[in-house]
């Protein structure tokens, strides 16, 4: 056993190591989703493949998936077959974080053996990041099979003994629209793992440690014990909840379109110091790319549980052990190849809301109301015009936007905040610098936060336009939008958050409402340069009766433009 003071010192060094690993990746990555939005994970594992620690940045879909996927690497390429300088890579959706755009790079870290012995494997460092492009259909939910969604990289060596696998890199470059950016990100990921490995070896040498395993065992055991204590504080029982999300559109033989909502259902069972989640009753696999692999289902489910029960417990092998998660094979939460999965976040990021709806029956004072849930991802592809300075070339730009979170039990919700994903919005200046897109407006939406004693967070309006001086031909726009038909409900008398909306409007005729088009929020559409793409993001649900809200808070909301004078009078019963 490691004494508490020493353990704290060791733990601080370990966290500093993975944070430096993540910082290195963000500073060297080519993709804006990584460098600006933080759509990545950075983790360290012991030589057995147990996750010990993660960087403070990153998304649950990456981090918690990484905790599972290291086992797949070791099943394919056992530890005894690895050598110094090897770097492993894959983007297999079912073995990592759920779709081809997320590439995982894992580096075994070796320590020089003593007395001429072979080097010792001491740890693994792993990263996942969302690359700019992966070929196939441009990033969208349109595909009918996973084969349409891009290049599949099976578990392979990216480097062998420090030498790049040129054959693999040539295949990648030949199959993506932005080869320099994608390959650049791969090198950035491998480099960040090396940075983490170097700092870990320095740490071991400084403290005279021969192995990271005793530290891993201590951290994992303490985390497991703390998680079990947190579960034990929840009354035993089975708590059930279901919700309905917008889903997708299905074209029928007669030419009409049928909307197909998706149901997510769960039963959360607490028994002593264990907790299980069963997603029986959830909708079957969808014919479009919104299906979720089990790795990703486990990732966001465990995150939702930890947010409610034990947010301060470190996220590692130990904190996962008391929790069991199941979903019926062939359901939308446990899809089977070759189901399309590109937009798996649309469904997967709702899982904390489903779990929280069940846990609210047992611990309502620790669970937030429903919010916008999944990110509104905007994916643009097109071709730039040739200029005297640069040739005509394809471009791809992806950035994230977030609606409001649900109200908290004793606080308002957060406006335009990514929960549960945790990624940041990409600044307008970066979007405009890296692509021929213009951000015309970003503003919070008045009255979009669900009224309540505690108000839901607001969504915002985003208006984007392709610069007709810089774009050749139509722009391909792939939306991943939900909460346009089913609003985030309130709780305990709180009202629902505002619905989202998505429309296209000729930029030169902004007053002509008849010219506005509303494409399906999950279907690729083609947009001519100069057209305003208008995204009104949804708000979060409120908690408690709005008439019980502190009058000073209502007055402040009206003053700040969060609540209209009309809502103040008619919903909150307060004279503005």
For each residue, the residues with C-beta under 8 A, 3 or more apart:
1: 218
2: 6 7 10 214 215 218
3: 6 7
4: 7 8
5: 8 9
6: 2 3 9 10
7: 2 3 4 10 11 215 218 219 222
8: 4 5 11 12
9: 5 6 12 13
10: 2 6 7 13 14 203 207 215
11: 7 8 14 15 53 219
12: 8 9 15 16
13: 9 10 16 17 203
14: 10 11 17 18 44 52 53 200 203 215 219
15: 11 12 18 19 53 55 56
16: 12 13 19 20 199
17: 13 14 20 21 44 53 196 199 200 203
18: 14 15 21 22 42 43 44 53 54 55 196
19: 15 16 22 23 42 55 56 57
20: 16 17 23 24 195 196 199
21: 17 18 24 25 42 44 55 125 127 192 193 195 196 199
22: 18 19 25 26 40 42 55 56 57 58 127 192
23: 19 20 26 27
24: 20 21 27 28 188 191 192 195 196
25: 21 22 28 29 34 40 42 127 129 188 189 191 192
26: 22 23 29 34 35 38 40 57
27: 23 24 35
28: 24 25 187 188 191 192
29: 25 26 34 35 40 129 184 185 188
30: 34 35 132 180 181 182 184 185 188
31: 34 35 129 130 131 132 181 185 398
32: 35 36 37 132 397 398 399 426 430 431 434
33: 36 37 39 129 130 132 398 399 400 423 426
34: 25 26 29 30 31 37 38 39 40 129 130 185 188
35: 26 27 29 30 31 32
36: 32 33 399 424 426 427 430
37: 32 33 34 399 400 423 424 425 426
38: 26 34 57 58 59 422 423 424
39: 33 34 59 62 129 130 400 423
40: 22 25 26 29 34 57 58 59 62 127 128 129 130
41: 54 55 58 59 62 63 65 66 126 127 128 129
42: 18 19 21 22 25 54 55 57 58 125 126 127 192 196
43: 18 51 53 54 55 63 66 67 125 126 127
44: 14 17 18 21 51 52 53 54 123 124 125 126 196 200
45: 48 49 50 51 52 70 123 124 125 126
46: 49 50 52 123 124 212 213 216
47: 79 121 122 123 124 211 212 213
48: 45 213 216
49: 45 46 70 71 73 74 124
50: 45 46 216 220 316 317
51: 43 44 45 54 66 67 70 315 316 317
52: 14 44 45 46 212 215 216 219 220 316 317
53: 11 14 15 17 18 43 44 219 314 316
54: 18 41 42 43 44 51 58 63 66 315 316
55: 15 18 19 21 22 41 42 43 58
56: 15 19 22
57: 19 22 26 38 40 42 422
58: 22 38 40 41 42 54 55 62 63 422
59: 38 39 40 41 62 63 421 422 423
60: 63 64 299 300 302 303 420 421 422
61: 64 65 97 98 296 299 300 345 348 349 421
62: 39 40 41 58 59 65 66 97 102 128 129 299
63: 41 43 54 58 59 60 66 67 299 315
64: 60 61 67 68 298 299 300 302 303 315 320
65: 41 61 62 68 69 96 97 98 128 295 296 298 299
66: 41 43 51 54 62 63 69 70 96 97 104 126 128
67: 43 51 63 64 70 299 315 316 317 320
68: 64 65 71 72 295 298 299
69: 65 66 72 73 95 96 97 104 126 295
70: 45 49 51 66 67 73 74 106 124 126
71: 49 68 74 75
72: 68 69 75 76 90 92 95 96 155
73: 49 69 70 76 77 88 90 106 155
74: 49 70 71 77 78 79
75: 71 72 78
76: 72 73 155
77: 73 74 81 82 88 155 157
78: 74 75 81 82
79: 47 74 82 108 121
80:
81: 77 78
82: 77 78 79 86 108 121
83: 86 110 119 160 161
84: 108 110 119 161 162
85: 159 160 161 162 163
86: 82 83 107 108 157 159 160 161
87: 105 106 107 157 158 159 190 193
88: 73 77 105 106 107 108 155 156 157 158
89: 103 104 105 106 153 155 156 157 158 168 186
90: 72 73 95 96 103 104 153 154 155 156
91: 96 99 100 101 102 103 104 134 151 152 153
92: 72 95 96 152 153 154 155
93: 96 97 98 99 100 146 293 341 344
94: 293 294 295 337
95: 69 72 90 92 155 295
96: 65 66 69 72 90 91 92 93 102 104 128 295
97: 61 62 65 66 69 93 102 104 128 295 296 299
98: 61 65 93 102 292 293 295 296 341 344 345 348
99: 91 93 102 149 289 341 342 343 344
100: 91 93 134 136 146 149 150 151 152 342
101: 91 130 131 133 134 139 150 342
102: 62 91 96 97 98 99 128 129 130 131
103: 89 90 91 128 129 131 134 153 185 186 189
104: 66 69 89 90 91 96 97 126 127 128
105: 87 88 89 126 127 128 158 186 189 190 193
106: 70 73 87 88 89 124 125 126 193
107: 86 87 88 124 125 126 190 193 194 197
108: 79 82 84 86 88 121 123 124
109: 121 122 123 124 125 196 197 200 201
110: 83 84 119 120 121 122
111: 119 120 122 201 204
112: 119
113: 116 117 118 119 120
114: 117
115:
116: 113
117: 113 114 120
118: 113
119: 83 84 110 111 112 113
120: 110 111 113 117
121: 47 79 82 108 109 110
122: 47 109 110 111 200 201 204 211 212
123: 44 45 46 47 108 109 197 200 212
124: 44 45 46 47 49 70 106 107 108 109
125: 21 42 43 44 45 106 107 109 192 193 194 196 197 200
126: 41 42 43 44 45 66 69 70 104 105 106 107 193
127: 21 22 25 40 41 42 43 104 105 189 192 193
128: 40 41 62 65 66 96 97 102 103 104 105
129: 25 29 31 33 34 39 40 41 62 102 103 185 189
130: 31 33 34 39 40 101 102 398
131: 31 101 102 103 134 176 181 182 185 186
132: 30 31 32 33 176 177 178 181 182 185 396 398
133: 101 138 139 150 176 177 178 181 182 396
134: 91 100 101 103 131 139 149 150 151 175 176 182
135: 150 151 175 176 177
136: 100 143 147 148 149 150 151
137: 140 142 143 148 149 150 342 524
138: 133 177 379 381 396 476 478 524
139: 101 133 134 342 377 379 396 398 478
140: 137 143 289 342 343 379 478 480 523 524
141: 248 288 289 290 340 342 343 346 478 480 522 523
142: 137 148 288 289 478 523 524
143: 136 137 140 146 148 149 288 289 340 342
144: 148 287 288 340
145: 148 149 338 339 340
146: 93 100 143 149 152 337 338 339 340 341
147: 136 152 338
148: 136 137 142 143 144 145 340
149: 99 100 134 136 137 143 145 146 289 340 341 342
150: 100 101 133 134 135 136 137 175 176 342
151: 91 100 134 135 136 171 172 175 176
152: 91 92 100 146 147
153: 89 90 91 92 103 156 168 172
154: 90 92
155: 72 73 76 77 88 89 90 92 95
156: 88 89 90 153 165 168
157: 77 86 87 88 89 160 165 168
158: 87 88 89 105 164 165 168 169 186 190
159: 85 86 87 162 163 164 165 190
160: 83 85 86 157 163 165
161: 83 84 85 86
162: 84 85 159
163: 85 159 160
164: 158 159 169
165: 156 157 158 159 160 168 169
166: 169 170
167: 170 171
168: 89 153 156 157 158 165 171 172
169: 158 164 165 166 172 173 183 186
170: 166 167 173 174
171: 151 167 168 174 175
172: 151 153 168 169 175 176 179 182 183 186
173: 169 170 176 179 182 183
174: 170 171 179
175: 134 135 150 151 171 172
176: 131 132 133 134 135 150 151 172 173 179 182
177: 132 133 135 138 381 394 396
178: 132 133 181 182 394 395 396
179: 172 173 174 176 182 183
180: 30 183 184
181: 30 31 131 132 133 178 184 185
182: 30 131 132 133 134 172 173 176 178 179 185 186
183: 169 172 173 179 180 186 187
184: 29 30 180 181 187 188
185: 29 30 31 34 103 129 131 132 181 182 188 189
186: 89 103 105 131 158 169 172 182 183 189 190
187: 28 183 184 190 191
188: 24 25 28 29 30 34 184 185 191 192
189: 25 103 105 127 129 185 186 192 193
190: 87 105 107 158 159 186 187 193 194
191: 24 25 28 187 188 194 195
192: 21 22 24 25 28 42 125 127 188 189 195 196
193: 21 87 105 106 107 125 126 127 189 190 196 197
194: 107 125 190 191 197 198
195: 20 21 24 191 192 198 199
196: 17 18 20 21 24 42 44 109 125 192 193 199 200
197: 107 109 123 125 193 194 200 201
198: 194 195 201 202
199: 16 17 20 21 195 196 202 203
200: 14 17 44 109 122 123 125 196 197 203 204 212
201: 109 111 122 197 198 204 205
202: 198 199 205 206
203: 10 13 14 17 199 200 206 207 209
204: 111 122 200 201 207 209 210 212
205: 201 202 208
206: 202 203
207: 10 203 204
208: 205
209: 203 204 212 214 215
210: 204
211: 47 122 214
212: 46 47 52 122 123 200 204 209 215 216
213: 46 47 48 216 217
214: 2 209 211 217 218
215: 2 7 10 14 52 209 212 218 219
216: 46 48 50 52 212 213 219 220 317
217: 213 214 220 221
218: 1 2 7 214 215 221 222
219: 7 11 14 52 53 215 216 222 223 314 316 318
220: 50 52 216 217 223 224 316 317 318
221: 217 218 224 225 318
222: 7 218 219 225 226 318
223: 219 220 226 227 313 314 316 317 318 319
224: 220 221 227 228 318 319 321 322
225: 221 222 228 229 318
226: 222 223 229 230 310 313 319
227: 223 224 230 231 306 309 310 313 318 319 321 322 323
228: 224 225 231 232 273 274 322
229: 225 226 232 233 273
230: 226 227 233 234 309 310 313
231: 227 228 234 270 272 273 274 275 309 322
232: 228 229 272 273
233: 229 230 309
234: 230 231 270 275 309 359 362 363
235: 270 362
236: 270 271 272
237: 269 270 362
238: 267 268 269 270
239: 267 268 269 270 358 359 361 362
240: 265 266 267 268 358
241: 265 266 268 354 355 357 358 360 361
242: 263 264 265 266 281 354 357
243: 263 264 350 353 354 357 370
244: 261 262 263 264 486
245: 261 262 264 346 347 350 373 482 483 486
246: 259 261 262 482 483 484 485 486 521 522
247: 259 260 261 262 283 286 290
248: 141 259 260 262 286 287 288 290 522
249: 257 258 259 260 520 522 523
250: 257 258 259 260 287
251: 255 256 257 258
252: 255 256 257 258
253:
254:
255: 251 252
256: 251 252
257: 249 250 251 252 520
258: 249 250 251 252
259: 246 247 248 249 250 485
260: 247 248 249 250 286
261: 244 245 246 247 485 486
262: 244 245 246 247 248 283 286 290 332 347
263: 242 243 244 281 282 283
264: 242 243 244 245 279 282 283 332 333 347 350 351 354
265: 240 241 242 279 280 281 282 354
266: 240 241 242 277 278 279 281 282 354 355 358
267: 238 239 240 277 278 280 358
268: 238 239 240 241 275 276 277 355 358 359
269: 237 238 239 275 276 277 278
270: 231 234 235 236 237 238 239 274 275 362
271: 236 274 275 276
272: 231 232 236
273: 228 229 231 232 322
274: 228 231 270 271 322 323 324
275: 231 234 268 269 270 271 305 309 322 323 324
276: 268 269 271 323 324 325 326
277: 266 267 268 269 301 305 323 324 325 326 355
278: 266 267 269 326 327
279: 264 265 266 282 297 325 326 327 328 331 333 334
280: 265 267 326 327 328
281: 242 263 265 266
282: 263 264 265 266 279 327 328 331 332 333
283: 247 262 263 264 286 331 332
284: 330 331 332
285: 291 330 331 332 335 336 339
286: 247 248 260 262 283 290 291 332 339
287: 144 248 250 340
288: 141 142 143 144 248 340 343 522
289: 99 140 141 142 143 149 340 341 342 343 344
290: 141 247 248 262 286 332 340 343 344 346 347 522
291: 285 286 332 335 339 340 341 344 347
292: 98 296 297 332 333 334 335 341 344 347 348
293: 93 94 98 296 297 334 335 341 344
294: 94 297 298 327 333 334
295: 65 68 69 94 95 96 97 98 298 299
296: 61 65 97 98 292 293 299 300 344 348
297: 279 292 293 294 300 301 325 327 333 334 348 351
298: 64 65 68 294 295 301 302 325
299: 60 61 62 63 64 65 67 68 97 295 296 302 303 348
300: 60 61 64 296 297 303 304 348 349 351 352 420
301: 277 297 298 304 305 323 325 351 352 355
302: 60 64 298 299 305 306 319 320 323 325
303: 60 64 299 300 306 307 352 420
304: 300 301 307 308 351 352 353 354 355 356 420
305: 275 277 301 302 308 309 323 355 359
306: 227 302 303 309 310 311 313 315 319
307: 303 304 311 352 356 420
308: 304 305 355 356 359 363 366 367
309: 227 230 231 233 234 275 305 306 359 363 366
310: 226 227 230 306 313 319
311: 306 307
312:
313: 223 226 227 230 306 310 319
314: 53 219 223 318 319
315: 51 54 63 64 67 306 319
316: 50 51 52 53 54 67 219 220 223 319 320
317: 50 51 52 67 216 220 223 320 321
318: 219 220 221 222 223 224 225 227 314 321
319: 223 224 226 227 302 306 310 313 314 315 316 322
320: 64 67 302 316 317 323
321: 224 227 317 318
322: 224 227 228 231 273 274 275 319
323: 227 274 275 276 277 301 302 305 320
324: 274 275 276 277
325: 276 277 279 297 298 301 302
326: 276 277 278 279 280
327: 278 279 280 282 294 297 331 333 334
328: 279 280 282 331 334
329: 334 336
330: 284 285 334 335 336
331: 279 282 283 284 285 327 328 334 335
332: 262 264 282 283 284 285 286 290 291 292 335 347
333: 264 279 282 292 294 297 327 347 348 351
334: 279 292 293 294 297 327 328 329 330 331
335: 285 291 292 293 330 331 332 339 341
336: 285 329 330 339
337: 94 146
338: 145 146 147
339: 145 146 285 286 291 335 336
340: 141 143 144 145 146 148 149 287 288 289 290 291
341: 93 98 99 146 149 289 291 292 293 335 344
342: 99 100 101 137 139 140 141 143 149 150 289
343: 99 140 141 288 289 290 346 347 377 480 522
344: 93 98 99 289 290 291 292 293 296 341 347 348
345: 61 98 348 349 374 375 377 421 480
346: 141 245 290 343 349 374 480 482 522
347: 245 262 264 290 291 292 332 333 343 344 350 374
348: 61 98 292 296 297 299 300 333 344 345 351 374
349: 61 300 345 346 352 373 374 375 420 421
350: 243 245 264 347 353 354 373 374 482
351: 264 297 300 301 304 333 348 354 355 420
352: 300 301 303 304 307 349 355 356 373 419 420
353: 243 304 350 356 357 370 371 373 406
354: 241 242 243 264 265 266 304 350 351 357 358
355: 241 266 268 277 301 304 305 308 351 352 358 359
356: 304 307 308 352 353 359 360 367 368 370
357: 241 242 243 353 354 360 370
358: 239 240 241 266 267 268 354 355 361
359: 234 239 268 305 308 309 355 356 362 363 366 367
360: 241 356 357 363 364 367 491
361: 239 241 358 364
362: 234 235 237 239 270 359
363: 234 308 309 359 360 366 367
364: 360 361 367 409 491 492
365: 409
366: 308 309 359 363 409
367: 308 356 359 360 363 364 409
368: 356 371 405 406 407 408 409 413
369: 406 407 408 413 450 452 456 488 489 490 491 494 540 541 542 543
370: 243 353 356 357 373 406 488 489 491 497 540 541
371: 353 368 403 404 405 406 413 419 456 457 488 497 539 540 541
372: 376 402 403 404 405 459 483 488 497 500 537 538 539 540
373: 245 349 350 352 353 370 420 482 483 488
374: 345 346 347 348 349 350 421 480 482 483
375: 345 349 400 401 402 418 421 423 480
376: 372 400 401 402 403 479 480 481 500 535 537
377: 139 343 345 398 399 400 401 479 480
378: 398 399 400 401 462 464 477 479 480 533 535
379: 138 139 140 396 397 398 477 478 479 480
380: 395 396 397 398 435 437 464 466 475 476 477 478
381: 138 177 394 395 396 397 475 476 478
382: 394 395 436 466 471 472 473 474 475 476
383: 392 393 394 395 471 472 473
384: 390 392 393 394 395 436 470 471 472
385: 392 469 470 471 472
386: 390 391 392
387: 390
388:
389:
390: 384 386 387 393
391: 386
392: 383 384 385 386 472
393: 383 384 390
394: 177 178 381 382 383 384
395: 178 380 381 382 383 384 435 436
396: 132 133 138 139 177 178 379 380 381
397: 32 379 380 381 431 434 435 437
398: 31 32 33 130 132 139 377 378 379 380
399: 32 33 36 37 377 378 425 426 431
400: 33 37 39 375 376 377 378 418 421 423 424 425 426
401: 375 376 377 378 416 425 460 462 535 537
402: 372 375 376 416 417 418 419 421 425 537
403: 371 372 376 416 448 457 459 460 483 497 500 537 538 539 540
404: 371 372 413 414 415 416 417 448 449 456 457 458 459 497 537 538 539 540
405: 368 371 372 413 414 417 419 456 457 540
406: 353 368 369 370 371 413 450 456 457 488 491 497 540 541 542 543
407: 368 369 411 412 413 450 452 454 455 456 457 490 491 494 540 541 542 543 544
408: 368 369 411 412 413 454 543
409: 364 365 366 367 368 454 543
410: 454
411: 407 408 454
412: 407 408 449 454 455 456 457 553
413: 368 369 371 404 405 406 407 408 449 450 454 455 456 457 539 540 541 542
414: 404 405 417 419 457 540
415: 404 444 449 457 458 459 460 562
416: 401 402 403 404 425 444 457 458 459 460 537
417: 402 404 405 414 457
418: 375 400 402 421 422 423 424 425
419: 352 371 402 405 414 422
420: 60 300 303 304 307 349 351 352 373
421: 59 60 61 345 349 374 375 400 402 418
422: 38 57 58 59 60 418 419
423: 33 37 38 39 59 375 400 418
424: 36 37 38 400 418
425: 37 399 400 401 402 416 418
426: 32 33 36 37 399 400 430 431
427: 36 430 431
428: 431 432 439 442
429: 432 433
430: 32 36 426 427 433 434
431: 32 397 399 426 427 428 434 435 437 439 464
432: 428 429 435 437 438 439
433: 429 430
434: 32 397 430 431
435: 380 395 397 431 432
436: 382 384 395 466 467 470 471
437: 380 397 431 432 464 465 466 467
438: 432 464 465 466 467
439: 428 431 432 442 462 463 464
440: 463 464 465 507 532
441: 461 462 463
442: 428 439 460 461 462 463
443: 460 461
444: 415 416 448 458 459 460 461 561 562
445: 448 458 459 460 461 498 536 537 539
446: 458 561 562 563 564
447: 498 562 563 564 567
448: 403 404 444 445 458 459 497 498 536 537 538 539
449: 404 412 413 415 455 456 457 458 459 497 498 539 540 542 562 563
450: 369 406 407 413 455 456 487 488 490 494 495 496 497 498 539 540 541 542
451: 455 456 490 494 495 542 546 549 563 567 571 572
452: 369 407 455 456 490 493 494 495 541 542 543 544 545 546 549
453: 493 494 542 543 544 545 546 548 549
454: 407 408 409 410 411 412 413 494 542 543 544 549
455: 407 412 413 449 450 451 452 542 549 553 557 562 563
456: 369 371 404 405 406 407 412 413 449 450 451 452 488 490 494 497 539 540 541 542
457: 371 403 404 405 406 407 412 413 414 415 416 417 449 497 539 540
458: 404 415 416 444 445 446 448 449 539 562
459: 372 403 404 415 416 444 445 448 449 497 498 500 536 537 538 539
460: 401 403 415 416 442 443 444 445 537
461: 441 442 443 444 445 534 535 536 537
462: 378 401 439 441 442 534 535 537
463: 439 440 441 442 532 533 534 535
464: 378 380 431 437 438 439 440 532 533 535
465: 437 438 440 507 529 530 531 532 533
466: 380 382 436 437 438 470 471 475 527 529 530 531
467: 436 437 438 470 471 529
468: 471 528 529 530
469: 385
470: 384 385 436 466 467
471: 382 383 384 385 436 466 467 468 475 529
472: 382 383 384 385 392
473: 382 383
474: 382 526 527 528 529
475: 380 381 382 466 471 526 527 528 529
476: 138 380 381 382 524 526 527
477: 378 379 380 524 525 526 527 533
478: 138 139 140 141 142 379 380 381 524
479: 376 377 378 379 502 519 521 522 523 524 525 535
480: 140 141 343 345 346 374 375 376 377 378 379 522
481: 376 484 500 502 521 522 535
482: 245 246 346 350 373 374 486 500 521 522
483: 245 246 372 373 374 403 486 487 488 497 499 500 538
484: 246 481 499 500 501 502 521 538
485: 246 259 261 499
486: 244 245 246 261 482 483
487: 450 483 496 497 498 499 538 541
488: 369 370 371 372 373 406 450 456 483 496 497 538 539 540 541
489: 369 370 496 541
490: 369 407 450 451 452 456 493 494 495 496 497 541 542 543
491: 360 364 369 370 406 407 494 541 542 543 544
492: 364 543 544 545
493: 452 453 490 544 545 546
494: 369 407 450 451 452 453 454 456 490 491 541 542 543 544 545 546
495: 450 451 452 490 541 542 546 571
496: 450 487 488 489 490 541
497: 370 371 372 403 404 406 448 449 450 456 457 459 483 487 488 490 538 539 540 541 542
498: 445 447 448 449 450 459 487 536 538 539
499: 483 484 485 487 538
500: 372 376 403 459 481 482 483 484 521 535 536 537 538
501: 484 518 534 535 536
502: 479 481 484 518 519 521 534 535 536
503: 516 517 518 534
504: 516 517 518 519 525 527 531 532 533 534
505: 509 510 515 516 517 531 532 534
506: 509 510 512 515 530 531 532
507: 440 465 510 530 531 532
508: 530
509: 505 506 512 515
510: 505 506 507 532
511:
512: 506 509 515 516
513: 516
514:
515: 505 506 509 512
516: 503 504 505 512 513
517: 503 504 505
518: 501 502 503 504
519: 479 502 504 523 525
520: 249 257 523 525
521: 246 479 481 482 484 500 502
522: 141 246 248 249 288 290 343 346 479 480 481 482
523: 140 141 142 249 479 519 520
524: 137 138 140 142 476 477 478 479
525: 477 479 504 519 520
526: 474 475 476 477
527: 466 474 475 476 477 504 531 533
528: 468 474 475 531
529: 465 466 467 468 471 474 475
530: 465 466 468 506 507 508
531: 465 466 504 505 506 507 527 528
532: 440 463 464 465 504 505 506 507 510
533: 378 463 464 465 477 504 527
534: 461 462 463 501 502 503 504 505
535: 376 378 401 461 462 463 464 479 481 500 501 502
536: 445 448 459 461 498 500 501 502
537: 372 376 401 402 403 404 416 445 448 459 460 461 462 500
538: 372 403 404 448 459 483 484 487 488 497 498 499 500
539: 371 372 403 404 413 445 448 449 450 456 457 458 459 488 497 498
540: 369 370 371 372 403 404 405 406 407 413 414 449 450 456 457 488 497
541: 369 370 371 406 407 413 450 452 456 487 488 489 490 491 494 495 496 497
542: 369 406 407 413 449 450 451 452 453 454 455 456 490 491 494 495 497 546
543: 369 406 407 408 409 452 453 454 490 491 492 494
544: 407 452 453 454 491 492 493 494 548 549
545: 452 453 492 493 494 548
546: 451 452 453 493 494 495 542 549 571 572 573
547: 572 573
548: 453 544 545
549: 451 452 453 454 455 544 546 553 554 572 574
550: 553 554
551: 554 555 574
552: 555 556
553: 412 455 549 550 556 557
554: 549 550 551 557 558 563 568 572 574
555: 551 552 558 559 568 574 576
556: 552 553 559 560
557: 455 553 554 560 562 563 568
558: 554 555 561 562 563 564 565 568 576
559: 555 556
560: 556 557
561: 444 446 558
562: 415 444 446 447 449 455 458 557 558
563: 446 447 449 451 455 554 557 558 567 568 572
564: 446 447 558 567 568
565: 558 568 569 576
566: 569 570
567: 447 451 563 564 570 571 572
568: 554 555 557 558 563 564 565 571 572 574 575 576
569: 565 566 572 573 574 575 576
570: 566 567 573
571: 451 495 546 567 568
572: 451 546 547 549 554 563 567 568 569
573: 546 547 569 570
574: 549 551 554 555 568 569
575: 568 569
576: 555 558 565 568 569
